Amino acid sequence: MRTALPFLFMIGVLLSSVSGAFQITPQKYERYTGDLPVMEEKRVIRVLVAADLGFYYLDRGQPKGLISEMLLLFEKFVIEKTQRKFRIQIIPVNRDQLLPALTAGIGDLVTANLTITPRRMKLVDFSTPILSDIQELFITHSTRSPITNIRQLSKKSVWLRASSSYYQSIRRINKRLEKLGKEPMFVHFLEETLQDFEMLQMVQEGIIPMTVLDSHKAEFWDLVTDDLQIHYEYPIRKNGAIGWSFRKNSPEFEALVDEFVENNRRGTLNGNVLFNRYLNGKQWFQKVMSQENIQHFKELEDKFIRYGNMYDIDWLIIAAQAYQESGFDQSKRSHAGAIGIMQVLPQTASEPYINIRNIQNIENNIHAGVKYMDFIREQYVTDDDTDKLNQLYFALASYNAGPNRIRRLRKVAEERGYDPTKWFNNVEVIVKEEVGMEPITYVGNINRYFTIYKQIFSLQNAAGQRMASQNRLRFKLSR
């Protein structure tokens, strides 16, 4: 069943806009450049993505989408190929910041549906195309007349992101119109935080008259939406190609990426499975858009915020921890007897320092888990030398492996020359040797989810406030 895109704006899969009182500070990332040996030394490949429903989004707190699944395959490939343990760090940014962040050394790889263009190739290098034979197509409301020739475009308005390859295509059209003695198209720029579905929503509601999408995206939205017309008869770019991008002068990393893409692009077995799942099927979309799903996660968000504020713990850390513990499943029970969304042991909840009854109730379970985190932090972790974020990392490790054990291993780390106030690449090294991989994976996964949540919420909050303002005004921007 096809749907109207206004429902998309209700998306509550941990992407809804946050309250005005909640401030999210920008993430600070270490900047460095270099080829694969530098990444091997750092033990991380930093991947820049842009939030985009169907390609990179959150569902039940977990990163999902075609690009997300492709990156899981890439991580496995890199580890097997290099025989080194790499961590893939996802860094969501606005679309116009993808290439600047790459060249500035904030990330190592961009995987965000970027068309390979001469202008972009002056800045960065691209992989073998992961998608080929792409067209760029006008999208209008279904009531508009079909576009079949260039003369129809004179004096028409089109709305798009300035950083997109679509803008360069429209510039070429305007040069042709000029040669024909016709007035140009009027180009209006949308904010870079806008996702495709938001632009299409604005077209559906008559707020803007026309935008542009790549054909592989347009074909999917044509499957699931009403009231849109895709103008296949007059593509503004033909035979386009989409690839992953990386810094110039990175031959070893380029070879690694190219080998992966060659074996996983559309047209290969793996590539076809993923592209068909997200672009030729509707199941993921119907799941994300179910009213039950939206309401459930909105209620969870409210609880995370409430107890995060109560104990001064970033609620996105709580959300990430809850996902790691249970996948947001209150019915989960562990073999050790831990209960619910935060996997709280009944004996822990009944201790005097927690004293919360009936943890079978989801509200009490979240409260007990957050209160226990606060207890660990205050009694076992807090000191003047450890920053707040690392205090939370140590508290998380303690939640998983026991607070006395982690406190002891911090002392061992210091004796062996590691920084006892830093978790990553310091205390975690000793914990891995003494305890094993479970707490390493636990903290690492929560940090990964937290990083993604933090950035996507920051971008989505800006988009939500903007769209709410536009919906109140309901002004027409068409000519």
N, C-alpha and C positions, 0 to 999 in steps of 0.2 A: 504494500500500500504506500502510495506516495504521500508526501506531507508538505505542509507549508513551513518555510524556514523560520517564522517567528518562534516555533517551538524550540529551535536550536538555541535561541537566546536564553532559554530556561535551563541550559545545560548545567547540571549540578554535580557532575562527576568530578568533584574536587577542582572545578574550574570556575565556579561561580565567583562573582566579585565579593571582596571582603568588605567588612564594615569600615566606615570612614575613620573610626578610632584606631584601627589597626594599621600600623606603619611598617612597611617592609623596606629595609635598607638595601641598597645595591650590593650584590656580591662583589668581593674583591678577589681577583685571581692573580696568581704569579704570572709574570710575562717573561717568556723566553722563546727563542726560535731555534731552528736546527733540524737536521734530518733524523732518520730513524735511530741512530746511536744515541742522540740526546733523549729521545722518548724511552729508549731502553734503560738509560741511566735513571730517568725519573720514574720508570715503571708505570707510566700512564700515557694514554693517547686521549687528548682532549677534543671532543667532538662538538661542534657548534650546530645547533638545530634551531628551527623556528616553529613555535606551536602552530599546528595545522591539523584540524580534525580529519581523521582518516590516515594521516601520515605520522604525526607525533602528537599524542594527547594522553590524558589520564583517564583510566576507567577503573573504578573501585580502588583508586589510589595508586595503581600500577601504570607505568608508562606503556602505552599501547600504540599500535599503528604500524603501517608498512615500514617506515624508517626505523622505528624502535625494534621491530623483529629482525630487520636486516642488520642492525648493529649488534644484536646478540649473535648472529651468525658470523659477523666480522670479528668480534672478540674471540670467539672459538677458533676461527681461522688463524688469527694473528698468533695466538698462544701455540697452536699446533705447528705453524710454519716456523716461528722463531725459537720455539722451545724455551720461551721466557714467559714469566707471569706478568701480563699486562692488565691494567685496570682501565676500562673505558669510562671516562668522565664526561657526562653529558652537560653541556652548557647552553641552555636556551637563551636566545637574544632576539631583539627585534630584527626584522628582515634586512633593514638597511645597515645593520651593524655586523652582518655575517662576514663579509669580506674584510672590512676594516679590522674586526676582531682577529681574523685569521692572520692578516699581514702584521698586526701589532704584537703577535705572539701570545694572545689570550687562548687561542685554540690551535689545533693542528690539522683539523679536517672539517669541512663543511658538507653536511648531507641534508640539503633542504630544497630539493626540486629546483635547482638553479639551471637555467638554460645556458648552454655554452655559447658565448658571444665573443666577437673580436674585442669589444671594449673590456669585458671581464678578463679575457686572456692576457691583456696587458698587465693586469694586477697579480693574477694567480695562475696556476696550472690546473688542468682538469684531467680526471680519469677517463678511461674508456667509457663511452656513454652507457649509462645504466638503463636509459630509455631513448629510443630513436623514433624517427618519423612522427615527431610531435608537431601539431599545428596550434597556432594561437587564434582563438575564436571570440568574436563579439558575443556578449550575453545581454539580452534585453528582456523586458516583460513580454509575455506571450501575445499581448495585444498589438505589439509593434509590427510594422511591415517587414518582410524578409529583406535582408541586405544581399544584393547580388552583384553590385558594381560600385566602383570607387566614387562615382559622381553623387551617389546617395549620401555619402559621408560628409560632404561639404556643409559646414556650419553646424554639425552635430556635436553634442557634448559626450565625452567619455571620461569616466572616473577610474583612476588606478593608482597604484603605489609608484612613487617616483623611482624607486630602486629597481623596479621590475624590468625585465626585458620587453614587456609590453609597451613601455614608454618609448623605447627606441623604435619599435615597429610602427607606432603611431607617428613618430617624427618622419619616418620614411614615407608614410602615406601622405603627410602634409606636404612633403617636397613634390610628390607626384601631383597632388592637387594644385600646387602652385604652377607647375608646368602646364597644367590644363586650363589655367586661368580661373581656377575656382578658389573660393575662400577655404581656409583650413578647418580641420576639426578643432574644437575647443577642448583642451586637456585640463582636467581638474585633478589635483592630487589628494588622495586619501591618506590618512595616517598609517604609518608603517606597522602599527600594532594590529591593524585590522586583519583578521583571517578571511579566507575565501568565503566561508559560510556567512560572515557578517556582511560582506559586500553583496552577496546574492540576496540576503534578506532585504537590504536597502533597495535592490532592484525590484524585488517582489512587491514591496510596499510603495513603490513609486517615488521613493526619496531621491534616487538617482536613476537616470534613464538607461545607462549602458556602462558595462565594464568589459573586461577581457579575462579569459582563462585559457590555460593549456588544455588541449583536447582530451588528455587522459583524465584530467580532473572534471572537465565539463561533462564528459560521458557518464561519470558516476553520479554527479548531481542531477543529471537528466533522468537517472533511474529512480531517484527518491524524492524529487521535488515537483511541485506544480507551478504553473504560472510563469515559467521561464522559457525563453526561446533561445536556442543555441544556433548561431548562424553559420552552419557548416558550408554554405554555398560561397562564402567569401572569407577564407582564412587570411589573416594579416601576416602570418609567418608559416612557411611550409618547411617540412624536413628538418625541424628543430631537433636538438639532442640535449639531454639532461645528464649531467655527471656530478660526481663528487669533486670537490676542489681542495687544494692544498697549496702551501707556499712554493714559490719557485725555488729552484736549486735544491730540491729534495729527491734526488734520483732513487735512493734506496726505499724511501717511503712510497714514492710514486709506483715503483715496481710492485711493492706489496699490495697497494690499493688496486692497481690494475689487474693483478692476478685474481684478487677476490671478486672484483666487479665482473671480470670476464666469465667467471663461473657462477655468478648469481644475478646477472642482469635479466631484464625481461627477455624471454626467448630460451632461457635455461630452465631446467627442472625446478630448482629452488626459486628462481625469480618468478616463474609462471605461477607457482603455488601462492606466493605472497601477493603478487599483483592481482591475481584473480580473486583472492580472498577479500581484498580491500577495494578494488576498483570495479570488479564485475559481480560482486555479491553485496547483499544488503543486511546480512545477519548482524554484523558488528554494529551497524548504524542503528538498527532497531533495538539492540540491546542497550546501547548508550542512551538512546532517546526514550526508553521506557519511563513512564511517570513514576513507577515504583522505585526504580533505580535512582532517579533524580531526588525524590523525596527522602529516601533512605540516607543518602549521603549529605543532603542538606542538614538533616537532623544530627548526623555524626559531626559535621563541621561545627554546629552550634555547641555541642558537648565538648569537643576538643578546645574550642575557644574559651568556654566557661572555665574549665579546670586549668588550662594554660595560664589564663589571667590570674586565677586564684593562687597558683604556686610559682608564678613568674617563670614559666617555661614556655618557649616559643611553641605555639600550638601546632605548627607544621612539623616540628620534631615529634610531637605526640602522635600526630597522624601517621608519620612515617614509621614510628615504632609500632603502632597498632597494626599497620599493614604487614610489617615484617613478622610480628607475633602470630597473627591469625588470618591475614587477608581480610580484615574487618568482619570476621565471622564470630558472632557472640556464642554460637553453639559449639565452637571448637573445644575439645577436651584433650589434654596431652596424656601420655602414658604415665607421667609423673604426678598427674592430678591437677595440673594448672587449668584454669577455667577462663573461657571467654575471650573477648576481643584483645585484652591486654595480657592474657595468659597469667593470671594471678593465682598463686597457691592459696587455698583457704586458710592455712595456718599463718601465712604472711599477712593476709587481710585481717586476721583476728588479733595480731600482735598489738600491744598498747600504742605503739607509735603509728599504727595505721587505723585499727579499730573501725573498720567499715564492714557492715554485715550485708548478707544477701548479694554476693558478687555475681550470682546468676543473673541479676538485673544489670543491663548494659550500662546504665548511668552510674551505678555503684562500682561496676567493674572498671570503667574508665577512671573514676575518682580514685579508687584504690591504687591503680597502676601509677597514676600521676603523683599521688601522695607518696608512694614508695620511692619513685624517682627523686622526689624532693628530699625525702629522708636520706637517701644514699648520698645525694649531692651535699647536703648540709653536714652530715655526720662523718663522711668518709673522703670527700673529694675537695671541698672548698678550701682554697688557700689563696694567699695574696699574689702568688706567682703564676697561677694558672688562669688563663682567660676563660670567659664564660662558655664559649663554644667547646673548648677542650674539657671543661668541667662536665659538660653534658655528655661528651664522648666517653669519659671515664665512668660516669654514672650509668650510661647504657651498657658498657662492658661489664660493670658490676651487676647490673640487673640480670645479665645473661650468665655470668661466670661466678658471681659472688663478690661482695664488696671487700671482705678481708683479703681475699686472694689478689684482687687487682691492686689494693693498697700495698701489699707486700711486693708485688711485681714492679710497681713503680720505683720502689727502693732498689730492687735488683737492677732495673734499667739504669738508674743513676750510677750505681757502682760500676756498671760496665760501659759508662761513657755516653749513654743516651740521655736525652732531655726528658726528665720525669714529668714535665708540665705539658708535653706534647704527645698525643696519641699516635697519629699517623707517622709511620717511618721511624718511630722511637719506641714508646712503650709497647706498641702492638708487636714489634719484633720479638720482644721477650715473651709476651703473652702467647704468641704463635709457638715458640719453642717449648714453653712450660705447660701450656693448656691445650693447644691445637688450633685448628682453623675455625671452630664454631664461633667464638667471640669476635674473631677478625671479620668473618663474613657478616655477622650480625651487625656490628657497628658500621662496616663498609656499606652494606645495603641500606641501612637507615640514613646514612650520610648521603648516599646517592639519591634516594627518594626525596630527602629534605632539600637538597640542592635543586632538584627539578621542580619540586613544589614551590620553593621560594621564588624562583625566577618566573615560572609560569603564572603564579598568582600575581606577581608584580605586573607582568604584562597584561594579564587578563583583567586585573582591577582597573587599569587605565582604560582598557577597551570597554569594560562594563559601564564605567562612569560616562564615557563618551556616548555610548549607544543609548543609555538612559536619557541623556540630555537631548539627543536627536529625536527619540521617540516622543518626548514631551513637546518638542517644538513642532514636529510634523510638517516642517516646511518642505516645499518642492524645490529641487535643484535642477530640474530639467529646463531645457530651452524651448 
